[in-house]
């Protein structure tokens, strides 16, 4: 029961924090840091932990790296 709840929570977070890259390639893009009063604020710790690629302050994340991160999270819990 606990594992299924964690999986649903993880999918829920992915759905609301990421958008599918419309150019294809099987990658998801994270929204970059937001600007508040000209001060960059990193909204999610995941932005720091993932590969920094892409343009317009967006991070490109491969599906396999998300799976590795999810497996690491499950082992930690």
N, CA, C and O atoms as a Tripos MOL2 file, in Angstrom:
@<TRIPOS>MOLECULE
protein
  308   307    77     0     0
PROTEIN
NO_CHARGES

@<TRIPOS>ATOM
      1 N           0.8280   -1.1980    0.0000 N.3       1 UNK1
      2 CA          0.0000    0.0000    0.0000 C.3       1 UNK1
      3 C           0.8670    1.2540    0.0000 C.2       1 UNK1
      4 O           0.6000    2.2050   -0.7350 O.2       1 UNK1
      5 N           1.9050    1.2460    0.8290 N.am      2 UNK2
      6 CA          2.7800    2.4160    0.9240 C.3       2 UNK2
      7 C           3.4980    2.6750   -0.4010 C.2       2 UNK2
      8 O           3.6310    3.8200   -0.8340 O.2       2 UNK2
      9 N           3.9630    1.5870   -1.0420 N.am      3 UNK3
     10 CA          4.6700    1.7490   -2.3100 C.3       3 UNK3
     11 C           3.7530    2.3050   -3.3910 C.2       3 UNK3
     12 O           4.1730    3.1530   -4.1770 O.2       3 UNK3
     13 N           2.5120    1.8420   -3.4430 N.am      4 UNK4
     14 CA          1.5920    2.3460   -4.4630 C.3       4 UNK4
     15 C           1.2580    3.8110   -4.2090 C.2       4 UNK4
     16 O           1.1060    4.5800   -5.1580 O.2       4 UNK4
     17 N           1.1420    4.2070   -2.9490 N.am      5 UNK5
     18 CA          0.8910    5.6210   -2.6400 C.3       5 UNK5
     19 C           2.0700    6.4870   -3.0570 C.2       5 UNK5
     20 O           1.8890    7.5760   -3.6010 O.2       5 UNK5
     21 N           3.2860    5.9950   -2.7970 N.am      6 UNK6
     22 CA          4.4760    6.7520   -3.1930 C.3       6 UNK6
     23 C           4.5670    6.8700   -4.7100 C.2       6 UNK6
     24 O           4.9310    7.9220   -5.2360 O.2       6 UNK6
     25 N           4.2380    5.7900   -5.4070 N.am      7 UNK7
     26 CA          4.2720    5.8250   -6.8670 C.3       7 UNK7
     27 C           3.2590    6.8190   -7.4110 C.2       7 UNK7
     28 O           3.5710    7.5880   -8.3200 O.2       7 UNK7
     29 N           2.0520    6.8120   -6.8650 N.am      8 UNK8
     30 CA          1.0330    7.7630   -7.3120 C.3       8 UNK8
     31 C           1.4460    9.1970   -7.0090 C.2       8 UNK8
     32 O           1.2180   10.0900   -7.8250 O.2       8 UNK8
     33 N           2.0470    9.4260   -5.8580 N.am      9 UNK9
     34 CA          2.5200   10.7640   -5.5030 C.3       9 UNK9
     35 C           3.6040   11.2190   -6.4700 C.2       9 UNK9
     36 O           3.6030   12.3660   -6.9160 O.2       9 UNK9
     37 N           4.5360   10.3130   -6.7950 N.am     10 UNK10
     38 CA          5.6200   10.6390   -7.7170 C.3      10 UNK10
     39 C           5.0650   10.9970   -9.0990 C.2      10 UNK10
     40 O           5.4990   11.9780   -9.7040 O.2      10 UNK10
     41 N           4.1140   10.2120   -9.5960 N.am     11 UNK11
     42 CA          3.5090   10.4870  -10.9070 C.3      11 UNK11
     43 C           2.7500   11.8090  -10.8760 C.2      11 UNK11
     44 O           2.8110   12.5840  -11.8310 O.2      11 UNK11
     45 N           2.0390   12.0670   -9.7920 N.am     12 UNK12
     46 CA          1.3060   13.3240   -9.6340 C.3      12 UNK12
     47 C           2.2600   14.5120   -9.6910 C.2      12 UNK12
     48 O           1.9850   15.5010  -10.3690 O.2      12 UNK12
     49 N           3.3820   14.4130   -8.9790 N.am     13 UNK13
     50 CA          4.3630   15.5030   -8.9860 C.3      13 UNK13
     51 C           4.9670   15.6930  -10.3740 C.2      13 UNK13
     52 O           5.1460   16.8250  -10.8230 O.2      13 UNK13
     53 N           5.2810   14.5960  -11.0520 N.am     14 UNK14
     54 CA          5.8320   14.6990  -12.4020 C.3      14 UNK14
     55 C           4.8420   15.3660  -13.3440 C.2      14 UNK14
     56 O           5.2240   16.2020  -14.1630 O.2      14 UNK14
     57 N           3.5810   15.0020  -13.2300 N.am     15 UNK15
     58 CA          2.5620   15.5310  -14.1270 C.3      15 UNK15
     59 C           2.4260   17.0390  -13.9780 C.2      15 UNK15
     60 O           2.2660   17.7430  -14.9750 O.2      15 UNK15
     61 N           2.4870   17.5440  -12.7610 N.am     16 UNK16
     62 CA          2.2610   18.9620  -12.5390 C.3      16 UNK16
     63 C           3.5270   19.8110  -12.5870 C.2      16 UNK16
     64 O           3.4290   21.0340  -12.6850 O.2      16 UNK16
     65 N           4.7140   19.2050  -12.5220 N.am     17 UNK17
     66 CA          5.9390   20.0070  -12.5480 C.3      17 UNK17
     67 C           6.6640   19.9400  -13.8780 C.2      17 UNK17
     68 O           7.6220   20.6830  -14.0920 O.2      17 UNK17
     69 N           6.2280   19.0650  -14.7810 N.am     18 UNK18
     70 CA          6.9340   18.9180  -16.0520 C.3      18 UNK18
     71 C           5.9580   19.0000  -17.2120 C.2      18 UNK18
     72 O           4.7590   18.7660  -17.0600 O.2      18 UNK18
     73 N           6.4980   19.3360  -18.3670 N.am     19 UNK19
     74 CA          5.6930   19.3200  -19.5770 C.3      19 UNK19
     75 C           6.4310   18.5000  -20.6250 C.2      19 UNK19
     76 O           7.6620   18.4870  -20.6510 O.2      19 UNK19
     77 N           5.6960   17.8230  -21.4810 N.am     20 UNK20
     78 CA          6.3110   16.9840  -22.5040 C.3      20 UNK20
     79 C           6.8640   17.8750  -23.6080 C.2      20 UNK20
     80 O           6.1960   18.7970  -24.0760 O.2      20 UNK20
     81 N           8.0860   17.5870  -24.0140 N.am     21 UNK21
     82 CA          8.7330   18.3380  -25.0800 C.3      21 UNK21
     83 C           8.0250   18.0330  -26.3980 C.2      21 UNK21
     84 O           7.9810   16.8770  -26.8190 O.2      21 UNK21
     85 N           7.4710   19.0540  -27.0540 N.am     22 UNK22
     86 CA          6.7020   18.8410  -28.2800 C.3      22 UNK22
     87 C           7.5870   18.5300  -29.4840 C.2      22 UNK22
     88 O           7.0800   18.1040  -30.5220 O.2      22 UNK22
     89 N           8.9010   18.7340  -29.3670 N.am     23 UNK23
     90 CA          9.7900   18.4580  -30.4950 C.3      23 UNK23
     91 C          10.1200   16.9750  -30.6030 C.2      23 UNK23
     92 O          10.8120   16.5710  -31.5380 O.2      23 UNK23
     93 N           9.6450   16.1600  -29.6760 N.am     24 UNK24
     94 CA          9.9020   14.7290  -29.7300 C.3      24 UNK24
     95 C          11.1930   14.3760  -29.0240 C.2      24 UNK24
     96 O          11.7540   15.1950  -28.2960 O.2      24 UNK24
     97 N          11.6660   13.1530  -29.2370 N.am     25 UNK25
     98 CA         12.9110   12.7250  -28.6320 C.3      25 UNK25
     99 C          12.7300   12.0590  -27.2700 C.2      25 UNK25
    100 O          13.7130   11.6530  -26.6520 O.2      25 UNK25
    101 N          11.5090   11.9400  -26.8010 N.am     26 UNK26
    102 CA         11.2700   11.2530  -25.5440 C.3      26 UNK26
    103 C          11.8260   11.9610  -24.3260 C.2      26 UNK26
    104 O          12.2120   11.3040  -23.3600 O.2      26 UNK26
    105 N          11.8790   13.2770  -24.3460 N.am     27 UNK27
    106 CA         12.4250   14.0260  -23.2060 C.3      27 UNK27
    107 C          11.3360   14.8630  -22.5580 C.2      27 UNK27
    108 O          10.3850   15.2870  -23.2150 O.2      27 UNK27
    109 N          11.4840   15.0930  -21.2820 N.am     28 UNK28
    110 CA         10.5950   15.9890  -20.5530 C.3      28 UNK28
    111 C          11.3780   17.2420  -20.1960 C.2      28 UNK28
    112 O          12.5900   17.1830  -19.9910 O.2      28 UNK28
    113 N          10.6940   18.3660  -20.1230 N.am     29 UNK29
    114 CA         11.3730   19.6070  -19.7600 C.3      29 UNK29
    115 C          10.8140   20.1300  -18.4460 C.2      29 UNK29
    116 O           9.6030   20.1640  -18.2290 O.2      29 UNK29
    117 N          11.7200   20.5310  -17.5890 N.am     30 UNK30
    118 CA         11.3180   21.1710  -16.3410 C.3      30 UNK30
    119 C          11.2820   22.6680  -16.5480 C.2      30 UNK30
    120 O          12.0760   23.2200  -17.3100 O.2      30 UNK30
    121 N          10.3750   23.3120  -15.8800 N.am     31 UNK31
    122 CA         10.3780   24.7630  -15.9150 C.3      31 UNK31
    123 C          11.5640   25.2520  -15.0900 C.2      31 UNK31
    124 O          11.8400   24.7240  -14.0130 O.2      31 UNK31
    125 N          12.2500   26.2470  -15.5950 N.am     32 UNK32
    126 CA         13.4350   26.7590  -14.9160 C.3      32 UNK32
    127 C          13.0890   27.6350  -13.7290 C.2      32 UNK32
    128 O          11.9250   27.7330  -13.3400 O.2      32 UNK32
    129 N          14.1000   28.2730  -13.1530 N.am     33 UNK33
    130 CA         13.8670   29.1510  -12.0080 C.3      33 UNK33
    131 C          12.9310   30.3010  -12.3630 C.2      33 UNK33
    132 O          12.9740   30.8180  -13.4790 O.2      33 UNK33
    133 N          12.1050   30.6920  -11.4350 N.am     34 UNK34
    134 CA         11.1940   31.8060  -11.6760 C.3      34 UNK34
    135 C          11.8400   33.1090  -11.2270 C.2      34 UNK34
    136 O          12.7580   33.1060  -10.4070 O.2      34 UNK34
    137 N          11.3610   34.2060  -11.7620 N.am     35 UNK35
    138 CA         11.8860   35.5230  -11.4080 C.3      35 UNK35
    139 C          10.9010   36.2170  -10.4720 C.2      35 UNK35
    140 O           9.7310   36.3900  -10.8150 O.2      35 UNK35
    141 N          11.3690   36.6110   -9.3030 N.am     36 UNK36
    142 CA         10.5720   37.4000   -8.3730 C.3      36 UNK36
    143 C          11.4210   38.6000   -7.9770 C.2      36 UNK36
    144 O          12.4620   38.4480   -7.3380 O.2      36 UNK36
    145 N          10.9760   39.7890   -8.3560 N.am     37 UNK37
    146 CA         11.7130   41.0280   -8.0780 C.3      37 UNK37
    147 C          13.1480   40.9460   -8.5990 C.2      37 UNK37
    148 O          14.0900   41.3360   -7.9080 O.2      37 UNK37
    149 N          13.3070   40.4390   -9.8190 N.am     38 UNK38
    150 CA         14.6140   40.2980  -10.4710 C.3      38 UNK38
    151 C          15.5780   39.4050   -9.7020 C.2      38 UNK38
    152 O          16.7880   39.4840   -9.9140 O.2      38 UNK38
    153 N          15.0780   38.5730   -8.8310 N.am     39 UNK39
    154 CA         15.9140   37.6370   -8.0860 C.3      39 UNK39
    155 C          15.5170   36.2200   -8.4830 C.2      39 UNK39
    156 O          14.3700   35.8250   -8.2680 O.2      39 UNK39
    157 N          16.4510   35.4310   -9.0680 N.am     40 UNK40
    158 CA         16.0900   34.0690   -9.4540 C.3      40 UNK40
    159 C          15.8540   33.1940   -8.2240 C.2      40 UNK40
    160 O          16.6690   33.1690   -7.3020 O.2      40 UNK40
    161 N          14.7470   32.4900   -8.2230 N.am     41 UNK41
    162 CA         14.4230   31.5890   -7.1180 C.3      41 UNK41
    163 C          14.1990   30.2040   -7.7040 C.2      41 UNK41
    164 O          13.3840   30.0340   -8.6110 O.2      41 UNK41
    165 N          14.9120   29.2230   -7.1940 N.am     42 UNK42
    166 CA         14.7380   27.8570   -7.6670 C.3      42 UNK42
    167 C          13.5690   27.2450   -6.9120 C.2      42 UNK42
    168 O          13.6120   27.0950   -5.6910 O.2      42 UNK42
    169 N          12.5240   26.8950   -7.6540 N.am     43 UNK43
    170 CA         11.3010   26.4110   -7.0220 C.3      43 UNK43
    171 C          11.4500   24.9830   -6.5150 C.2      43 UNK43
    172 O          10.9000   24.6430   -5.4680 O.2      43 UNK43
    173 N          12.1840   24.1400   -7.2390 N.am     44 UNK44
    174 CA         12.2370   22.7320   -6.8880 C.3      44 UNK44
    175 C          13.6870   22.2810   -6.7890 C.2      44 UNK44
    176 O          14.5180   22.6450   -7.6210 O.2      44 UNK44
    177 N          13.9830   21.4960   -5.7790 N.am     45 UNK45
    178 CA         15.3300   20.9510   -5.6070 C.3      45 UNK45
    179 C          15.7250   20.0950   -6.8010 C.2      45 UNK45
    180 O          16.9100   19.9750   -7.1140 O.2      45 UNK45
    181 N          14.7440   19.4990   -7.4690 N.am     46 UNK46
    182 CA         15.0360   18.6160   -8.5990 C.3      46 UNK46
    183 C          15.7670   19.3630   -9.7140 C.2      46 UNK46
    184 O          16.5150   18.7500  -10.4760 O.2      46 UNK46
    185 N          15.5620   20.6820   -9.8220 N.am     47 UNK47
    186 CA         16.2680   21.4600  -10.8370 C.3      47 UNK47
    187 C          17.7720   21.4100  -10.6290 C.2      47 UNK47
    188 O          18.5280   21.3930  -11.6000 O.2      47 UNK47
    189 N          18.2180   21.3850   -9.3760 N.am     48 UNK48
    190 CA         19.6460   21.3500   -9.0870 C.3      48 UNK48
    191 C          20.2370   19.9740   -9.3230 C.2      48 UNK48
    192 O          21.4230   19.8500   -9.6280 O.2      48 UNK48
    193 N          19.4200   18.9400   -9.1830 N.am     49 UNK49
    194 CA         19.9240   17.5750   -9.2030 C.3      49 UNK49
    195 C          19.9970   16.9720  -10.6050 C.2      49 UNK49
    196 O          20.6340   15.9360  -10.7930 O.2      49 UNK49
    197 N          19.3630   17.5990  -11.5830 N.am     50 UNK50
    198 CA         19.2860   17.0040  -12.9120 C.3      50 UNK50
    199 C          20.2040   17.7120  -13.8980 C.2      50 UNK50
    200 O          20.7210   18.7940  -13.6220 O.2      50 UNK50
    201 N          20.3940   17.0900  -15.0340 N.am     51 UNK51
    202 CA         21.2800   17.6470  -16.0590 C.3      51 UNK51
    203 C          20.7870   19.0070  -16.5270 C.2      51 UNK51
    204 O          19.5890   19.2080  -16.7290 O.2      51 UNK51
    205 N          21.7150   19.9380  -16.6970 N.am     52 UNK52
    206 CA         21.3370   21.2890  -17.1040 C.3      52 UNK52
    207 C          21.5640   21.4350  -18.6100 C.2      52 UNK52
    208 O          22.6590   21.7550  -19.0710 O.2      52 UNK52
    209 N          20.5010   21.1890  -19.3430 N.am     53 UNK53
    210 CA         20.5430   21.2980  -20.7900 C.3      53 UNK53
    211 C          19.3140   22.0580  -21.2490 C.2      53 UNK53
    212 O          18.4320   22.3730  -20.4500 O.2      53 UNK53
    213 N          19.2590   22.3530  -22.5420 N.am     54 UNK54
    214 CA         18.0810   23.0060  -23.0960 C.3      54 UNK54
    215 C          18.2590   24.5110  -23.2000 C.2      54 UNK54
    216 O          19.3310   25.0450  -22.9180 O.2      54 UNK54
    217 N          17.1870   25.1880  -23.6090 N.am     55 UNK55
    218 CA         17.2500   26.6260  -23.7830 C.3      55 UNK55
    219 C          16.1680   27.2960  -22.9420 C.2      55 UNK55
    220 O          15.3000   26.6300  -22.3790 O.2      55 UNK55
    221 N          16.2330   28.6120  -22.8670 N.am     56 UNK56
    222 CA         15.2450   29.4040  -22.1280 C.3      56 UNK56
    223 C          15.0870   28.9410  -20.6760 C.2      56 UNK56
    224 O          13.9770   28.8530  -20.1510 O.2      56 UNK56
    225 N          16.2200   28.6500  -20.0480 N.am     57 UNK57
    226 CA         16.2470   28.2650  -18.6280 C.3      57 UNK57
    227 C          15.4190   27.0230  -18.3380 C.2      57 UNK57
    228 O          14.8460   26.8930  -17.2560 O.2      57 UNK57
    229 N          15.3540   26.1090  -19.3030 N.am     58 UNK58
    230 CA         14.6370   24.8550  -19.0890 C.3      58 UNK58
    231 C          15.6470   23.7230  -18.9880 C.2      58 UNK58
    232 O          16.6850   23.7450  -19.6490 O.2      58 UNK58
    233 N          15.3390   22.7450  -18.1670 N.am     59 UNK59
    234 CA         16.2000   21.5790  -17.9980 C.3      59 UNK59
    235 C          15.5880   20.4140  -18.7740 C.2      59 UNK59
    236 O          14.3960   20.1340  -18.6450 O.2      59 UNK59
    237 N          16.4020   19.7420  -19.5760 N.am     60 UNK60
    238 CA         15.9210   18.5750  -20.3100 C.3      60 UNK60
    239 C          16.2870   17.3270  -19.5120 C.2      60 UNK60
    240 O          17.4380   17.1560  -19.1110 O.2      60 UNK60
    241 N          15.3190   16.4680  -19.2880 N.am     61 UNK61
    242 CA         15.5040   15.2830  -18.4610 C.3      61 UNK61
    243 C          15.0750   14.0660  -19.2580 C.2      61 UNK61
    244 O          13.9680   14.0330  -19.7950 O.2      61 UNK61
    245 N          15.9430   13.0630  -19.3380 N.am     62 UNK62
    246 CA         15.5650   11.8560  -20.0620 C.3      62 UNK62
    247 C          14.6930   10.9710  -19.1770 C.2      62 UNK62
    248 O          14.7450   11.0510  -17.9500 O.2      62 UNK62
    249 N          13.8990   10.1340  -19.8180 N.am     63 UNK63
    250 CA         13.0150    9.2290  -19.0830 C.3      63 UNK63
    251 C          13.8340    8.2730  -18.2160 C.2      63 UNK63
    252 O          13.4410    7.9630  -17.0910 O.2      63 UNK63
    253 N          14.9770    7.8040  -18.7400 N.am     64 UNK64
    254 CA         15.7800    6.8530  -17.9640 C.3      64 UNK64
    255 C          16.3320    7.4940  -16.6970 C.2      64 UNK64
    256 O          16.4230    6.8270  -15.6670 O.2      64 UNK64
    257 N          16.7040    8.7760  -16.7460 N.am     65 UNK65
    258 CA         17.2090    9.4210  -15.5310 C.3      65 UNK65
    259 C          16.0960    9.5950  -14.5060 C.2      65 UNK65
    260 O          16.3510    9.5470  -13.3030 O.2      65 UNK65
    261 N          14.8550    9.7970  -14.9730 N.am     66 UNK66
    262 CA         13.7280    9.8700  -14.0440 C.3      66 UNK66
    263 C          13.4980    8.5270  -13.3660 C.2      66 UNK66
    264 O          13.2080    8.4690  -12.1710 O.2      66 UNK66
    265 N          13.6280    7.4430  -14.1370 N.am     67 UNK67
    266 CA         13.4460    6.1160  -13.5470 C.3      67 UNK67
    267 C          14.5270    5.8380  -12.5100 C.2      67 UNK67
    268 O          14.2460    5.2950  -11.4420 O.2      67 UNK67
    269 N          15.7790    6.2170  -12.8340 N.am     68 UNK68
    270 CA         16.8660    6.0140  -11.8710 C.3      68 UNK68
    271 C          16.5940    6.8050  -10.5940 C.2      68 UNK68
    272 O          16.8020    6.2970   -9.4920 O.2      68 UNK68
    273 N          16.1320    8.0410  -10.7390 N.am     69 UNK69
    274 CA         15.8290    8.8650   -9.5740 C.3      69 UNK69
    275 C          14.7000    8.2800   -8.7500 C.2      69 UNK69
    276 O          14.7400    8.3210   -7.5210 O.2      69 UNK69
    277 N          13.6870    7.7330   -9.4210 N.am     70 UNK70
    278 CA         12.5580    7.1250   -8.7090 C.3      70 UNK70
    279 C          13.0120    5.8860   -7.9460 C.2      70 UNK70
    280 O          12.6040    5.6700   -6.8050 O.2      70 UNK70
    281 N          13.8690    5.0610   -8.5840 N.am     71 UNK71
    282 CA         14.3790    3.8700   -7.9070 C.3      71 UNK71
    283 C          15.2170    4.2540   -6.6970 C.2      71 UNK71
    284 O          15.1350    3.6020   -5.6560 O.2      71 UNK71
    285 N          16.0240    5.3060   -6.8210 N.am     72 UNK72
    286 CA         16.8330    5.7770   -5.6990 C.3      72 UNK72
    287 C          15.9420    6.2650   -4.5670 C.2      72 UNK72
    288 O          16.2240    6.0120   -3.3960 O.2      72 UNK72
    289 N          14.8720    6.9590   -4.9120 N.am     73 UNK73
    290 CA         13.9280    7.4540   -3.9090 C.3      73 UNK73
    291 C          13.2610    6.2960   -3.1720 C.2      73 UNK73
    292 O          13.1050    6.3440   -1.9520 O.2      73 UNK73
    293 N          12.8710    5.2640   -3.9030 N.am     74 UNK74
    294 CA         12.2340    4.1150   -3.2540 C.3      74 UNK74
    295 C          13.2010    3.4020   -2.3190 C.2      74 UNK74
    296 O          12.8070    2.9700   -1.2350 O.2      74 UNK74
    297 N          14.4740    3.2730   -2.7270 N.am     75 UNK75
    298 CA         15.4570    2.6250   -1.8580 C.3      75 UNK75
    299 C          15.6900    3.4500   -0.5940 C.2      75 UNK75
    300 O          15.8910    2.8910    0.4840 O.2      75 UNK75
    301 N          15.6650    4.7690   -0.7220 N.am     76 UNK76
    302 CA         15.9070    5.6350    0.4360 C.3      76 UNK76
    303 C          14.7720    5.5350    1.4500 C.2      76 UNK76
    304 O          14.9910    5.6700    2.6530 O.2      76 UNK76
    305 N          13.5620    5.2970    0.9550 N.am     77 UNK77
    306 CA         12.4180    5.2000    1.8680 C.3      77 UNK77
    307 C          12.3110    3.7900    2.4060 C.2      77 UNK77
    308 O          11.4110    3.4960    3.1930 O.2      77 UNK77
@<TRIPOS>BOND
     1     1     2 1
     2     2     3 1
     3     3     4 2
     4     3     5 am
     5     5     6 1
     6     6     7 1
     7     7     8 2
     8     7     9 am
     9     9    10 1
    10    10    11 1
    11    11    12 2
    12    11    13 am
    13    13    14 1
    14    14    15 1
    15    15    16 2
    16    15    17 am
    17    17    18 1
    18    18    19 1
    19    19    20 2
    20    19    21 am
    21    21    22 1
    22    22    23 1
    23    23    24 2
    24    23    25 am
    25    25    26 1
    26    26    27 1
    27    27    28 2
    28    27    29 am
    29    29    30 1
    30    30    31 1
    31    31    32 2
    32    31    33 am
    33    33    34 1
    34    34    35 1
    35    35    36 2
    36    35    37 am
    37    37    38 1
    38    38    39 1
    39    39    40 2
    40    39    41 am
    41    41    42 1
    42    42    43 1
    43    43    44 2
    44    43    45 am
    45    45    46 1
    46    46    47 1
    47    47    48 2
    48    47    49 am
    49    49    50 1
    50    50    51 1
    51    51    52 2
    52    51    53 am
    53    53    54 1
    54    54    55 1
    55    55    56 2
    56    55    57 am
    57    57    58 1
    58    58    59 1
    59    59    60 2
    60    59    61 am
    61    61    62 1
    62    62    63 1
    63    63    64 2
    64    63    65 am
    65    65    66 1
    66    66    67 1
    67    67    68 2
    68    67    69 am
    69    69    70 1
    70    70    71 1
    71    71    72 2
    72    71    73 am
    73    73    74 1
    74    74    75 1
    75    75    76 2
    76    75    77 am
    77    77    78 1
    78    78    79 1
    79    79    80 2
    80    79    81 am
    81    81    82 1
    82    82    83 1
    83    83    84 2
    84    83    85 am
    85    85    86 1
    86    86    87 1
    87    87    88 2
    88    87    89 am
    89    89    90 1
    90    90    91 1
    91    91    92 2
    92    91    93 am
    93    93    94 1
    94    94    95 1
    95    95    96 2
    96    95    97 am
    97    97    98 1
    98    98    99 1
    99    99   100 2
   100    99   101 am
   101   101   102 1
   102   102   103 1
   103   103   104 2
   104   103   105 am
   105   105   106 1
   106   106   107 1
   107   107   108 2
   108   107   109 am
   109   109   110 1
   110   110   111 1
   111   111   112 2
   112   111   113 am
   113   113   114 1
   114   114   115 1
   115   115   116 2
   116   115   117 am
   117   117   118 1
   118   118   119 1
   119   119   120 2
   120   119   121 am
   121   121   122 1
   122   122   123 1
   123   123   124 2
   124   123   125 am
   125   125   126 1
   126   126   127 1
   127   127   128 2
   128   127   129 am
   129   129   130 1
   130   130   131 1
   131   131   132 2
   132   131   133 am
   133   133   134 1
   134   134   135 1
   135   135   136 2
   136   135   137 am
   137   137   138 1
   138   138   139 1
   139   139   140 2
   140   139   141 am
   141   141   142 1
   142   142   143 1
   143   143   144 2
   144   143   145 am
   145   145   146 1
   146   146   147 1
   147   147   148 2
   148   147   149 am
   149   149   150 1
   150   150   151 1
   151   151   152 2
   152   151   153 am
   153   153   154 1
   154   154   155 1
   155   155   156 2
   156   155   157 am
   157   157   158 1
   158   158   159 1
   159   159   160 2
   160   159   161 am
   161   161   162 1
   162   162   163 1
   163   163   164 2
   164   163   165 am
   165   165   166 1
   166   166   167 1
   167   167   168 2
   168   167   169 am
   169   169   170 1
   170   170   171 1
   171   171   172 2
   172   171   173 am
   173   173   174 1
   174   174   175 1
   175   175   176 2
   176   175   177 am
   177   177   178 1
   178   178   179 1
   179   179   180 2
   180   179   181 am
   181   181   182 1
   182   182   183 1
   183   183   184 2
   184   183   185 am
   185   185   186 1
   186   186   187 1
   187   187   188 2
   188   187   189 am
   189   189   190 1
   190   190   191 1
   191   191   192 2
   192   191   193 am
   193   193   194 1
   194   194   195 1
   195   195   196 2
   196   195   197 am
   197   197   198 1
   198   198   199 1
   199   199   200 2
   200   199   201 am
   201   201   202 1
   202   202   203 1
   203   203   204 2
   204   203   205 am
   205   205   206 1
   206   206   207 1
   207   207   208 2
   208   207   209 am
   209   209   210 1
   210   210   211 1
   211   211   212 2
   212   211   213 am
   213   213   214 1
   214   214   215 1
   215   215   216 2
   216   215   217 am
   217   217   218 1
   218   218   219 1
   219   219   220 2
   220   219   221 am
   221   221   222 1
   222   222   223 1
   223   223   224 2
   224   223   225 am
   225   225   226 1
   226   226   227 1
   227   227   228 2
   228   227   229 am
   229   229   230 1
   230   230   231 1
   231   231   232 2
   232   231   233 am
   233   233   234 1
   234   234   235 1
   235   235   236 2
   236   235   237 am
   237   237   238 1
   238   238   239 1
   239   239   240 2
   240   239   241 am
   241   241   242 1
   242   242   243 1
   243   243   244 2
   244   243   245 am
   245   245   246 1
   246   246   247 1
   247   247   248 2
   248   247   249 am
   249   249   250 1
   250   250   251 1
   251   251   252 2
   252   251   253 am
   253   253   254 1
   254   254   255 1
   255   255   256 2
   256   255   257 am
   257   257   258 1
   258   258   259 1
   259   259   260 2
   260   259   261 am
   261   261   262 1
   262   262   263 1
   263   263   264 2
   264   263   265 am
   265   265   266 1
   266   266   267 1
   267   267   268 2
   268   267   269 am
   269   269   270 1
   270   270   271 1
   271   271   272 2
   272   271   273 am
   273   273   274 1
   274   274   275 1
   275   275   276 2
   276   275   277 am
   277   277   278 1
   278   278   279 1
   279   279   280 2
   280   279   281 am
   281   281   282 1
   282   282   283 1
   283   283   284 2
   284   283   285 am
   285   285   286 1
   286   286   287 1
   287   287   288 2
   288   287   289 am
   289   289   290 1
   290   290   291 1
   291   291   292 2
   292   291   293 am
   293   293   294 1
   294   294   295 1
   295   295   296 2
   296   295   297 am
   297   297   298 1
   298   298   299 1
   299   299   300 2
   300   299   301 am
   301   301   302 1
   302   302   303 1
   303   303   304 2
   304   303   305 am
   305   305   306 1
   306   306   307 1
   307   307   308 2
@<TRIPOS>SUBSTRUCTURE
     1 UNK1         2 RESIDUE 1 A UNK
     2 UNK2         6 RESIDUE 1 A UNK
     3 UNK3        10 RESIDUE 1 A UNK
     4 UNK4        14 RESIDUE 1 A UNK
     5 UNK5        18 RESIDUE 1 A UNK
     6 UNK6        22 RESIDUE 1 A UNK
     7 UNK7        26 RESIDUE 1 A UNK
     8 UNK8        30 RESIDUE 1 A UNK
     9 UNK9        34 RESIDUE 1 A UNK
    10 UNK10       38 RESIDUE 1 A UNK
    11 UNK11       42 RESIDUE 1 A UNK
    12 UNK12       46 RESIDUE 1 A UNK
    13 UNK13       50 RESIDUE 1 A UNK
    14 UNK14       54 RESIDUE 1 A UNK
    15 UNK15       58 RESIDUE 1 A UNK
    16 UNK16       62 RESIDUE 1 A UNK
    17 UNK17       66 RESIDUE 1 A UNK
    18 UNK18       70 RESIDUE 1 A UNK
    19 UNK19       74 RESIDUE 1 A UNK
    20 UNK20       78 RESIDUE 1 A UNK
    21 UNK21       82 RESIDUE 1 A UNK
    22 UNK22       86 RESIDUE 1 A UNK
    23 UNK23       90 RESIDUE 1 A UNK
    24 UNK24       94 RESIDUE 1 A UNK
    25 UNK25       98 RESIDUE 1 A UNK
    26 UNK26      102 RESIDUE 1 A UNK
    27 UNK27      106 RESIDUE 1 A UNK
    28 UNK28      110 RESIDUE 1 A UNK
    29 UNK29      114 RESIDUE 1 A UNK
    30 UNK30      118 RESIDUE 1 A UNK
    31 UNK31      122 RESIDUE 1 A UNK
    32 UNK32      126 RESIDUE 1 A UNK
    33 UNK33      130 RESIDUE 1 A UNK
    34 UNK34      134 RESIDUE 1 A UNK
    35 UNK35      138 RESIDUE 1 A UNK
    36 UNK36      142 RESIDUE 1 A UNK
    37 UNK37      146 RESIDUE 1 A UNK
    38 UNK38      150 RESIDUE 1 A UNK
    39 UNK39      154 RESIDUE 1 A UNK
    40 UNK40      158 RESIDUE 1 A UNK
    41 UNK41      162 RESIDUE 1 A UNK
    42 UNK42      166 RESIDUE 1 A UNK
    43 UNK43      170 RESIDUE 1 A UNK
    44 UNK44      174 RESIDUE 1 A UNK
    45 UNK45      178 RESIDUE 1 A UNK
    46 UNK46      182 RESIDUE 1 A UNK
    47 UNK47      186 RESIDUE 1 A UNK
    48 UNK48      190 RESIDUE 1 A UNK
    49 UNK49      194 RESIDUE 1 A UNK
    50 UNK50      198 RESIDUE 1 A UNK
    51 UNK51      202 RESIDUE 1 A UNK
    52 UNK52      206 RESIDUE 1 A UNK
    53 UNK53      210 RESIDUE 1 A UNK
    54 UNK54      214 RESIDUE 1 A UNK
    55 UNK55      218 RESIDUE 1 A UNK
    56 UNK56      222 RESIDUE 1 A UNK
    57 UNK57      226 RESIDUE 1 A UNK
    58 UNK58      230 RESIDUE 1 A UNK
    59 UNK59      234 RESIDUE 1 A UNK
    60 UNK60      238 RESIDUE 1 A UNK
    61 UNK61      242 RESIDUE 1 A UNK
    62 UNK62      246 RESIDUE 1 A UNK
    63 UNK63      250 RESIDUE 1 A UNK
    64 UNK64      254 RESIDUE 1 A UNK
    65 UNK65      258 RESIDUE 1 A UNK
    66 UNK66      262 RESIDUE 1 A UNK
    67 UNK67      266 RESIDUE 1 A UNK
    68 UNK68      270 RESIDUE 1 A UNK
    69 UNK69      274 RESIDUE 1 A UNK
    70 UNK70      278 RESIDUE 1 A UNK
    71 UNK71      282 RESIDUE 1 A UNK
    72 UNK72      286 RESIDUE 1 A UNK
    73 UNK73      290 RESIDUE 1 A UNK
    74 UNK74      294 RESIDUE 1 A UNK
    75 UNK75      298 RESIDUE 1 A UNK
    76 UNK76      302 RESIDUE 1 A UNK
    77 UNK77      306 RESIDUE 1 A UNK
